[in-house]
């Protein structure tokens, strides 16, 4: 995922120009400086594009069975985070997507129903192997959501923090939502291990 100079090059796609500007601001002003100062990793935007396919065109506030069977959420539901992760996906290229509406996510293997209002999600067959994420730009804790999802891309998992340090790690789901710039030793070491 990182090039030989420890750069994470990415494309930014958004469902509108305004959403793209806000996504660009959080990446350039929050995410990039944090990863550079803490891990000597440069997060570099290669391009910003408005992509119409990221719009949902659905009058419902959340997907439900009227959108199709829950098992088809990833391909047919308008607000599906899994569907959105595949918009303009290019193998070997990192793409961060930003949208301005609540997303839903269906994960039958994790015994979860059809939760709505997912603020962000990443992709990869296993944690640390993904190259894509999609973020709801109107998420209440946008900075935390962005940093949390990028940290997943480097391999850290939810709630697998160093004992005694959970309260100060962005990867702990139960940490204060205002914490977005701290990692426990375990999660920080995972990120460091991804450097060249």
ChimeraX attribute file (.defattr): number of C-alpha atoms within 10 A of each C-alpha:
attribute: neighborCount
match mode: 1-to-1
recipient: residues
	/A:1	19
	/A:2	16
	/A:3	11
	/A:4	9
	/A:5	11
	/A:6	17
	/A:7	17
	/A:8	19
	/A:9	17
	/A:10	19
	/A:11	16
	/A:12	23
	/A:13	26
	/A:14	28
	/A:15	20
	/A:16	17
	/A:17	14
	/A:18	12
	/A:19	20
	/A:20	22
	/A:21	15
	/A:22	15
	/A:23	25
	/A:24	21
	/A:25	12
	/A:26	16
	/A:27	21
	/A:28	15
	/A:29	11
	/A:30	17
	/A:31	21
	/A:32	19
	/A:33	16
	/A:34	20
	/A:35	18
	/A:36	14
	/A:37	10
	/A:38	14
	/A:39	17
	/A:40	16
	/A:41	22
	/A:42	20
	/A:43	20
	/A:44	14
	/A:45	18
	/A:46	12
	/A:47	12
	/A:48	19
	/A:49	14
	/A:50	17
	/A:51	17
	/A:52	12
	/A:53	12
	/A:54	24
	/A:55	16
	/A:56	17
	/A:57	9
	/A:58	12
	/A:59	8
	/A:60	12
	/A:61	13
	/A:62	19
	/A:63	24
	/A:64	18
	/A:65	12
	/A:66	9
	/A:67	16
	/A:68	14
	/A:69	11
	/A:70	19
	/A:71	14
	/A:72	14
	/A:73	24
	/A:74	20
	/A:75	14
	/A:76	16
	/A:77	28
	/A:78	24
	/A:79	30
	/A:80	24
	/A:81	29
	/A:82	23
	/A:83	20
	/A:84	27
	/A:85	22
	/A:86	18
	/A:87	16
	/A:88	13
	/A:89	13
	/A:90	11
	/A:91	9
	/A:92	10
	/A:93	14
	/A:94	22
	/A:95	27
	/A:96	24
	/A:97	32
	/A:98	28
	/A:99	26
	/A:100	18
	/A:101	20
	/A:102	21
	/A:103	28
	/A:104	25
	/A:105	24
	/A:106	21
	/A:107	15
	/A:108	11
	/A:109	6
	/A:110	7
	/A:111	8
	/A:112	10
	/A:113	11
	/A:114	18
	/A:115	14
	/A:116	18
	/A:117	16
	/A:118	18
	/A:119	23
	/A:120	24
	/A:121	23
	/A:122	24
	/A:123	20
	/A:124	14
	/A:125	7
	/A:126	11
	/A:127	16
	/A:128	21
	/A:129	15
	/A:130	21
	/A:131	24
	/A:132	26
	/A:133	26
	/A:134	30
	/A:135	28
	/A:136	24
	/A:137	25
	/A:138	15
	/A:139	19
	/A:140	12
	/A:141	14
	/A:142	20
	/A:143	19
	/A:144	22
	/A:145	22
	/A:146	28
	/A:147	24
	/A:148	25
	/A:149	25
	/A:150	23
	/A:151	24
	/A:152	27
	/A:153	25
	/A:154	23
	/A:155	20
	/A:156	23
	/A:157	20
	/A:158	16
	/A:159	15
	/A:160	14
	/A:161	22
	/A:162	15
	/A:163	10
	/A:164	8
	/A:165	13
	/A:166	19
	/A:167	19
	/A:168	18
	/A:169	27
	/A:170	28
	/A:171	28
	/A:172	21
	/A:173	13
	/A:174	13
	/A:175	15
	/A:176	13
	/A:177	15
	/A:178	12
	/A:179	17
	/A:180	23
	/A:181	17
	/A:182	17
	/A:183	25
	/A:184	20
	/A:185	14
	/A:186	17
	/A:187	26
	/A:188	19
	/A:189	14
	/A:190	17
	/A:191	22
	/A:192	15
	/A:193	12
	/A:194	16
	/A:195	17
	/A:196	11
